[in-house]
Amino acid sequence: MAREHRRMMRDPRARARVSLSITPMIDVVFQLLIYFLLTAGFMGNERHLRAEMPPEQSAGAPSRELALEAEPLVIRVTRGGGGVRIALDAGLAAPRDARELEQILRDALVAPDRPRGLFTADHPIRIVAAPDVPWQDVVEVFNAVVAAGYR
């Protein structure tokens, strides 16, 4: 045994070759990939949250990307009374749920048949949610705003 050890120390080619098999690691990675693909929950009625970039400005014009031209309509979403409460600024009625919010906002939208509406389709809208409101309820409010015709 000692003689074999000395020979291995003198001749580096005589050392045992160590090989690393990555096949089991690749198998585990593929199994995890399949697991996460199968268990991920994708809802069919989810909508994309859009973010529009400001139009291109000329080189000499001052940058006003963050400036709002009109005071935004604020929609407050809070929890209370065993459910979610939605409150609107600008003197609009408080809706009971997202469907009623959609109808109120649709009625306030300027349209060819309603030239005296309160807001145009590109009027800024800010949704302010309390920290304890579930994300699903905030998304329902957002979807109601989009369904009412606002951009």
Secondary structure, DSSP 4 states (H G I P E B T S, - for coil): -HHHHHHHHH-GGGSPP-----HHHHHHHHHHHHHHHHH----TT------PPPPP--TTSPP-TT--SSPPEEEEEEEETTEEEEEESTTPPPPSSHHHHHHHHHHTB-BTTBTT-SB-TT--EEEEE-TTS-HHHHHHHHHHHHHTT--
